[in-house]
Amino acid sequence: MIHIDNLGKAYNAVKVLDIEQLEIPQGQSFGLVGNNGAGKTTLFRLILDLIQANSGQVLSKNIAVHADSQWKNYTGSFLDEGFLIDFLKPEEYFKFIADINGVTKEELQAFYNDFADFFGDEILNKNKYVRDFSKGNQKKIGIFGAIISQPEVLILDEPFANLDPSSQIRLKMLLKDLHQKKNLTMLISSHDLNHIAEVSERIVILEKGQVVKDLFTSNDTLEELEGYFNPEAAVKAES
Ligand SMILES: Nc1ncnc2c1ncn2[C@@H]1O[C@H](COP(=O)(O)OP(=O)(O)OP(=O)(O)O)[C@@H](O)[C@H]1O
């Protein structure tokens, strides 16, 4: 589905991403982890053709994303607040996305029903512009906006960050459900190892722009991730 081919990105001659080959098959839930500055957002920005690579390319359904915008018809994403239209109210923003994607009123209502608990009493009927919502609630608006376009590929950068614990748990359930029911290809980055292990079938660790681990999720994955990011604690636990 998504194929990374010799992808390189540098800023001021410093290489921040360097991935030889990475294949994300259709229907996979793919988790991306790595310390601050590891290159996670850069990789997502390259996949979404928001920045230009210095070398290599990203293919979506075998077509280079920088050469043809076909992929935009089936890809939903939310990386940051820059993806929002901040002078609209949430309902106007959602209707705008629904209209350009041919989502019917009934389909949109079904999404509202599914996301009622996730939204709580915080998002709808507030008579407030997107820009006036809290960071966490803006994130909820952005995630919902990415999902209602009914994409085949969903890309979310740190979706759990800024969300309260109940919302994090609800989001995990919603993502798992979407992935199972719609065979969604999901690319999600997170610093929360528990959450990412729970929603991903596969987890890639980036370090200084390079893939250093590529794991298929099992019962041992969380321990392996914790061991990687906190090796001293893992050694102590063993002794
Ligand atoms: N526009 C830019 N100009 C210069 N350097 C940049 C730019 N964008 C990203 N970088 C650098 O690229 C590297 C990778 O950044 P990136 O945001 O992809 O990391 P990340 O893994 O998403 O980090 P975090 O977990 O902190 O969000 C960092 O060193 C960052 O400073």
PDBQT file of the ligand as one rigid body, heavy atoms in Angstrom, charges set to zero:
ROOT
HETATM    1  N1  LIG A 301      11.794  22.691   9.166  1.00  0.00    +0.000 N 
HETATM    2  C1  LIG A 301      12.836  22.185   9.828  1.00  0.00    +0.000 A 
HETATM    3  N2  LIG A 301      14.024  22.811   9.844  1.00  0.00    +0.000 NA
HETATM    4  C2  LIG A 301      15.087  22.291  10.500  1.00  0.00    +0.000 A 
HETATM    5  N3  LIG A 301      15.053  21.120  11.168  1.00  0.00    +0.000 NA
HETATM    6  C3  LIG A 301      13.888  20.455  11.197  1.00  0.00    +0.000 A 
HETATM    7  C4  LIG A 301      12.716  20.941  10.535  1.00  0.00    +0.000 A 
HETATM    8  N4  LIG A 301      11.715  20.055  10.720  1.00  0.00    +0.000 NA
HETATM    9  C5  LIG A 301      12.234  19.049  11.475  1.00  0.00    +0.000 A 
HETATM   10  N5  LIG A 301      13.523  19.294  11.757  1.00  0.00    +0.000 N 
HETATM   11  C6  LIG A 301      14.424  18.433  12.547  1.00  0.00    +0.000 C 
HETATM   12  O1  LIG A 301      14.259  17.117  12.084  1.00  0.00    +0.000 OA
HETATM   13  C7  LIG A 301      14.427  16.201  13.167  1.00  0.00    +0.000 C 
HETATM   14  C8  LIG A 301      13.247  15.260  13.194  1.00  0.00    +0.000 C 
HETATM   15  O2  LIG A 301      12.115  15.989  13.623  1.00  0.00    +0.000 OA
HETATM   16  P1  LIG A 301      10.688  15.335  13.755  1.00  0.00    +0.000 P 
HETATM   17  O3  LIG A 301       9.743  16.425  14.106  1.00  0.00    +0.000 OA
HETATM   18  O4  LIG A 301      10.408  14.526  12.561  1.00  0.00    +0.000 OA
HETATM   19  O5  LIG A 301      10.899  14.342  14.998  1.00  0.00    +0.000 OA
HETATM   20  P2  LIG A 301       9.815  13.553  15.843  1.00  0.00    +0.000 P 
HETATM   21  O6  LIG A 301      10.296  12.143  15.938  1.00  0.00    +0.000 OA
HETATM   22  O7  LIG A 301       8.452  13.762  15.295  1.00  0.00    +0.000 OA
HETATM   23  O8  LIG A 301       9.975  14.256  17.257  1.00  0.00    +0.000 OA
HETATM   24  P3  LIG A 301       8.955  14.528  18.471  1.00  0.00    +0.000 P 
HETATM   25  O9  LIG A 301       8.737  13.200  19.134  1.00  0.00    +0.000 OA
HETATM   26  O10 LIG A 301       9.731  15.463  19.336  1.00  0.00    +0.000 OA
HETATM   27  O11 LIG A 301       7.694  15.124  17.907  1.00  0.00    +0.000 OA
HETATM   28  C9  LIG A 301      14.609  17.041  14.427  1.00  0.00    +0.000 C 
HETATM   29  O12 LIG A 301      15.981  17.157  14.704  1.00  0.00    +0.000 OA
HETATM   30  C10 LIG A 301      14.041  18.383  14.008  1.00  0.00    +0.000 C 
HETATM   31  O13 LIG A 301      14.641  19.446  14.713  1.00  0.00    +0.000 OA
ENDROOT
TORSDOF 0
